[in-house]
Amino acid sequence: MTDRFDCYYCRDNLHGKKYVKKDEKHVCTKCFDKLCANTCAECRRPIGADSKELHHKNRYWHEDCFRCAKCYKPLANEPFSARDDGKIMCGKCGSREDGNRCQGCYKVVMPGSQNVEYKNKVWHDECFTCFECKQPIRTQSFLARGDDIYCAPCHEKKFSKKCFKCKQPITSGGISYQDQPWHSECFVCETCRKPLAGTRFTSHEDHVYCVDCYKTDVAKKCNGCKNPITGFGHGTNVVNYEGLSWHEYCFTCKKCSLSLANKRFVINAEQIYCPDCAKKL
């Protein structure tokens, strides 16, 4: 006589029938689906004896229900990650959800992708661009102004002092004259182009001149001695009258040589006289 082989629950004979062994008990498929089947974490329906079951950390899924919560990609044979909120995600979506976000486009910087890290922030390589020209910095040197990043050429163009003469940026050295910056090579005599750094010079109408060229080409001539009035050394003070100019020390009476600076005088035939000598003419 053959031993009975019955379902643990309904006692139906299992000989020649499909059954499931659950906790060392033999169960027919009908009782298994009704009493023993795990509930799918996704669809909340029982995972029957005829379904393929997947499980992870005491949670169960139908094979077709085990998909990425973001892109719905089947994950039965793919790497995945389980989030704290219970969602299952493929590797790509999980990285996007949890990864660092680019400061340029605010999209996730995927692990292994080319990126730039600066001051605890991260950018995609192509998003780390110059604030001015918008070109990617990549391997170039760069400088920061506040939260803005500049490539070296744009930083130089935007923030460097501009030469008073050529209006181009001064990248190193330079000369300051009357609170204006100059390139050393631009600070030259307007007439002879001689470099003026470290030499005596003067300016006239926004141009600078060496002493010799100023005397020859620019300076007024004294109506007394006929020499240039340069303002260098002796003769700095000047007397002007009706379009004529004199060194202060040349502004004297033609007859008695009395200095007439800040005194009354008489002019006759472009010559100056003190009042007493003028009476004797």
Beta strands, then each sheet from edge to edge (+ up, - down):
strand 1: 19-22
strand 2: 25-28
strand 3: 53-56
strand 4: 59-62
strand 5: 80-82
strand 6: 88-90
strand 7: 115-118
strand 8: 121-124
strand 9: 142-145
strand 10: 148-151
strand 11: 175-177
strand 12: 180-182
strand 13: 201-204
strand 14: 207-210
strand 15: 238-241
strand 16: 244-247
strand 17: 266-268
strand 18: 271-273
sheet 1: 1+ 2-
sheet 2: 3+ 4-
sheet 3: 5+ 6-
sheet 4: 7+ 8-
sheet 5: 9+ 10-
sheet 6: 11+ 12-
sheet 7: 13+ 14-
sheet 8: 15+ 16-
sheet 9: 17+ 18-
end
